[in-house]
Amino acid sequence: GRTALHWAVGQGKAEVAYHLLRCGANPEIQDRNGKTPLSLAAGLGFLDVATTLISAGADIRRGDIWGSTPLHNAAMRDHPEIMLLLFKAGAELDVRNGVGE
């Protein structure tokens, strides 16, 4: 259920993600769990990849099938640098996911 962009993001390959996006890859594509590439990058702590995705127009508020946003993923896995990036990009602080987090 993952695309080449998901794979590049999951491996922390910012340059590959950049080229895929330039060639038309959709930064909003979701895997079977609703994870976007940005949610994946946020949860794994890949700051350069997350920056690339946000620059390409990735929606910082889009949740997965549980309602977890990229900010939830960064916070749950203790990636403060990603949290700061998302805050600066306009992420909302008071959004709750499906289990109230």
Secondary structure, DSSP 8 states (H G I E B T S, - for coil): ---HHHHHHHTT-HHHHHHHHHTT--TT---TT---HHHHHHHHT-HHHHHHHHHTT--TT---TT---HHHHHHHTT-HHHHHHHHHTT--SS---TT--
